[in-house]
């Protein structure tokens, strides 16, 4: 699965603690955490990692674009909050905006966070709202994101998402993903799959199994995963779907996995369903060599809910070249994000999708600041694409954003243990990452990203 919580395959997940704001509704301006007028402002440095001061003052005078005035820039944040009950993208966006505004904003313009709750299925309606009001979309995502791409391109709205999910959205025009999530034509998990089947657990290569939620998003992810494994000589011996609403008794699936002799299992679906499947596997006394929990489950919640199966089953996940959350002591950029959360939202935990949301916000702020008073869609988009080794100040391995396929050669693998998530023994060669694998290019047709030409537009119209 991509580096996201793919809500199209998820049942409702618990609401994260939100001590400052109760967030809901769509298309409303959000307050910003921890920066009430007249209140004490947290003392967090303006500099972020190796980016220097991302936000700062200025003297803008013009209303240079839709959603931009001399005083502010309105930025849309997409979320499936009404379906998932999970405000993580909204909270990350508020925290970043509060910090940035306290430091002077985007070259003097304050960020106004405009929340768009798609409730999973209302992507087009919310995109039309964003087209009316917002300068750009930043730091969010929607499970059914491809439903809004034509509208976004028609209104020439740039996007800096934390996640992309569907064919049509991945790699679409006027969209820049700040961290590697999924690619339109390449398999970003090539190195991970090779490590699993050729280095760490070679006996699993002949007996790979897949379990995926019965939804368009997860089925495509499953198909790409099967091709990715087969390209390395692996054999798929088990491939099954489960109902999107979940399964009350996973025992029949566990029995089938055992009967097929699955040695390596990939699960594409909602985290709590994986926990139930692992409980069923443990109950019948079966343990594959490894279970790819996917980074969808890289969280403290998964560890707490896995219970006894955490020690009985071997869960691994590829973070795709994004810094591990537990390494704040050795990765300063992660420590700085944790400091932002501690200052602007005390008591809230930091999730992996939020780390990627902050990367998107850093890219937007860095790019928009370069535009100064003449803040336009074309300027911010082209400034972002000029980044040929973007690391979000140290939050991830470098990626060339000018490459529209966004290929990356770095990966890093985490393993779930009773003591928490920890790096697996994957032989990193570049800091916390391993960067020695060229991604496999898919041979099958999984669809193409949408372009401006698909809606009768061209880059010359982007002002």
N, C-alpha and C positions, 0 to 999 in steps of 0.2 A: 504494500500500500504506500501511497505517497506520504510526504512528511506533513500529515494533516489528520484531523479528526473528520473523516468523511461522513458527514451527517446524513447523506443519502442512504447509508446502510445502517444507521444507528437508531435505536430507540432512544427515548429521552434519557439524558444523563443528568446527574445532580447539579444543582445550581452552586457555583462556587461562592464562597463567602464574600459578600459585598458590604462591608461595614460603612461605606460612605454614601453610596447611592443605590437605590433600587432602580434597575434599568429595565426598560421595556418600551413597547411601541415602536413604530417605524417612522423614519424621516423626521425625527425631532432633534433639535440641537441638544447636545449633552453638556452638562457641567463638566468641569475638569477637576480631578481628584486633588485634594490637598492644597488648593491655591485660592481659597476664598479671599475676596477683596478685604484688605485690611488685616488679614490674619498673618501669622508668622509663616514665612516661606522656608521650606526645607533647604538645608545647605548642602546641595549636591553640585559638584563641579560642572561647569558648562562644557568642558572637554569630554569627548567620549573616545576611549581607546586611542588609536593612531589617527583618528579623523580630526582631532583638534576640536575647536568650538563649532558645533554643528548649528546651534541656534544663537541668535544675538540681535542686537538692536539695529536700527536703520531709520531712514526718513522717507518711507514710500509716500508718494503723492497721488498715484493714479489708481483707478479701478480698471486694471489691465485685462481682465478676463472674467468670464462667468464665475461667480462665487468669490471674486476678489474685490476688495475695496482698499482704500488707502490705509485702513486700520486692521483688516482681518483677511483670512483666507478660509473659506468653508470647505471642509474635507469630509467626504462620505466614508463610512465604515459599514461594510456589509456583515451581517451575522444571521444565523438561523436560530437566534435566541428563542423565538416563540415556539420552536419545535424542540430544540435540544435542552432549553433552560440553562444553557452554558454561556455566560457573558464574557468569556476569556478574551476575545478579540476587542470587544468594547472596552474592557477594563485596561488592557494593554495600551489601547489608543488614548484613553483618558490620561493614563499615567504619563505617557510620553508627552502629550500636549500640555499637561500641567507643568512638567519640567521645562519644556521648550519655551512656553509662554513666560515662565518665571525668568528665563535667561534673555528675554527680549523678543521671542517669536522667530518667525521666518524673515530675516532681514528687516525686522521691525513690525511685521504683521502678526497678529495673534491668530493662533489656530482655533477654529471653531469646529468641534467634532459633530458631525451630522450622522446620527445612527439610522441605519436602514435594516429593520428586522424583516427578513424575507419569510419567516415562519415556514421555511423549507421550500414552499411551492410558489411564493409570490415574488420571484426574482424579477420578472419583467416589470411588474408594477413599481417595485422599489427602484429599479434601474431608471425608469422614466422620471421618478422623483429626483434621482441623483442628476440626471441629465438637465433637469430644470434648475437645480440649485447649487450644485457642487463644482468646485474647480477640478478635483481629482478624487479617485477612490484610493484609500491607503489602509494597509494593515488588517484587512478583514478577509472574508471569504464566505462562499455559500456552496453547499453540497451539490446543488443543481445549477452551478454557475453558468453553464453554456446557454441557459435560457435567456440570459440578459446580454450576451455578447453583441448580437446584431444591433440592439438598441444603443448599447454603449458606443459602438463604432459609428453608428449613424449620427450620434450627437458629438462625436470626436472627443470623448471623455477618456483621459489617460487613467491607467490603473496600476497600482503598486501593491498587489495582494500579498497577504501572508500565506494564502493557500490557493492553489488552482486544482480543480478536480476532474472536470469532464473534457472529453474530446470536443474541440471547438474553442474551448477557453484556454487550454494549455498552449502557450506560445502564440496567442492571438496578437494582432496588431495593437499598438498603443498600450500594451501591457508589458510590464517589466517585473519579473519575479526576482526579488533581492537575494533569496536563498534557494538552493536547488530543491525542488519539490518533486516534480515529474516533468518529463520531456516529451515533445510530440513524436520524435523519431528515434530516440536513443533510450536504452535501458540504463538508468543511473545506478542500478543495483548489480551491475556486472561483477564488480570486485567482490561484493558481499556474497553473491551466489557462488563465485569461484572459490572463495575462502571456505564456505560451508561444505561444498561437495568435493573439492580437490585437496584441501589442506587440513581443515579441522576434523571433518567427519567423512572421509572418502568412501566409507562403506554405505553412506546414505545416498550416493549418486544414483544408484539403480532403483531406489524405492522412495520417490518423492510423492507427497500427497497434498492436495489443495482442498480447503473448505472455504467457501465464499458466500456472502449474503446474496440473496436473489434480487439484485438491483443492477441497473445499467452501469453504475460507477464501479462497483466491486467486481462485476463480471468482466469488464474490460481490464481491470487491474489483474484479475486472475489469468486472463488470456495472455497478457503481456508477460506475466510471471512465468507461465508455462513455456512460452517461446524462449524467454531468457534462460531458463534452466536447460531446455532441450538444446540450445545453441552450444552449451558446454558439455554435451554428451549425457546429460541426466535423463532418466526415464520416469515418466509420470505413471504411477500405478493406481492412484486414487484421485478422483475429482468429483466433488459433490457441492450442492448448494443447500442453504438453509433458508427458511422463510424470513423475510426482512423484520417481521415482528418478534422473531426469536423462537427458541425451542424450549419447551418445558422439561423435556427429558432428552439429554444428549447421549444416553447410553447406546442407542442404535448406531449413532455416528461413531462413537468410540469403538464399538464392536467391529464395525466395518473397517476402521483404520487398523485395528489389530489383525483382522483376518487378511487384509491386504499386505500386511507386513511393512507398513509405512515407517521409514527411518527418519525422514525429514518432512515436517508438516508446516505448511504455510496457511495462515488464517487471515482472511480479508473480511473484516466485519467489526461489529460493535464490541468494545472491550469486555463488557460483562458476559457476553455470550462465550468468549474465549475462556473466561474463568470457569464457566459451567462445563464446557467441553473438557477442560483439563481435569476438573473434579471427576468427571465420568471416566476419563482415561486412568486416573489414579485409582479410582474405585475398582476397576477391573484388573489393576496391576500391570498396565501397559505404559511403557515410556519410550517414545521415539528418541533417536539420538539428539534431535533438536526440534524446537518449535519456533518458527519465525513469528513472533508476536507482532511484528511490524512496529514502526515508531508510533503508530496509533495508540499503542499501549505503554509507551515509555512515559510513565507517570507514577507518582506515589500512590495514587488511587489503585492502580493495577496491583501494586505490591501488597497493599493492605487487604484487597479483596481476594487475592489468590490463595491466601490461607495455607493449608498444609500442602497444596499442590505446588507451591513455590519451591519447596525443597525436593519434591518428587519429580518435577518436570524441568527441562532445560530450555528456558526462554531466552531468545536472543533477538536483537533488533538493530538495523542499520540506520544511523542518524544522517547518513548522506553527506558528511562533511560539515555538520553543524555541531558546535561545541556542546559537550555534555553538561547538563545542569549541575551535576554534583562536583564539577571541577572548578568552582569559583576560587578555590585557594591557589590554583595554578594558572587559571585563564583570567586575566584582569577584566576583560570585557564582560564576562559572565558575572563577576563580582560587582561590576558597575550596574548591570541590570538589576541584580538583587538589591543593591543600594537604592536604586530608583523606586523599587516596589516597597522597600522598607520605609522610605521617606514619604512617599505619596499615597501608599495604601497599606499602612501597618497591619500585619497579621495575615495578609493575603499570600498564598503560595504562588510561585512562578511555575507556569506550565511550559512544556516544550513548544506548542503552537504560539504562545505569547513571546517566546524568544525570537521566533521567526517574524512575528508581527513587529517587534521592535526593530529588527533588521530592515523591514520594509519602510518603517517610519524614518529610520536614519537615512536610507537612500533618498526618500522623498525630500526630507529637510535639507540634506546636503545638496541635492540637485536644485531645489527651488531657491535656496539661498544664493546660488551662483547667478540666478536670473535678476536679483536685485529688484528694483522698482518695476522693471518690465517682465513681470511674472506672467507667463503665458503657457498654454498647454504644450506648444511646440518646444519652447525653451526647456521646460522641466523634463520632458520626454527625451530630448536629445542629450541633455546633460547627464541623465541616468545612463543612457546607452554608451556614453563616452567612458564609463568605468570598465576598464579591462582586467582589473584584478580586485574586484569588490570583496571585502572581508567583513563589512559592517563593523569596522573598528576592532576586529579580532574575534567576532562571534562565530566565524565560519571559515572554512578553507576558501581561498580565492576563486572567484568565477568571473569569466569574461562576459559582461552583460551586453557587449556589442554582438556576441554570437547569438542569433535569434533562436537557435536550437538549445542554447544554454548548456552545452555538454560540460561535464565535470569529471575529473579523473580521481577525485578524492572520496574516501569513505571512512567511517569509523563505527565500530560495532560495540554495542552494550549488551551486558548479560544481567539477567535478573537474579538476585540472591536474597537470602533472608536478611542480609545486612544492607540491602538497597541495590540500586543499579550500579554497575561498575563496568569499566572497559574490559572487553574480552581480550584474549591473547591473539590479536590479529596482526601483529608486527607493524605498528605505525612507523612511518619513515619521515614524516613531516609534522613535527609537533605531535598533537593528539590524533593525527590523520594518517592514512595510508593513501598515497597518490601515484600508484604505479600501474593503473589499469585504464585502458581506453574503452569507453562504453561501447557495448554492442549496439549496432543499428538494426532496428526491427525490419524484418523482411515482409511481414504481413501488413495489410492495410488496416489501421485502426482509426482512420479518419484524419482530417487535417484541421489545423487551427484556422479560425476565421480571419479574413483580411479586410482591409478597407475596401478593396475592390469588390468583395462579396456583397457590400451594401451600396455600391455605386459611388464610393468616395475615394479620395487619394490623399497622400501625404501633403500635397500642395494646398489642401484645404484646411489643414491643421494650423491654426494661428496661435 
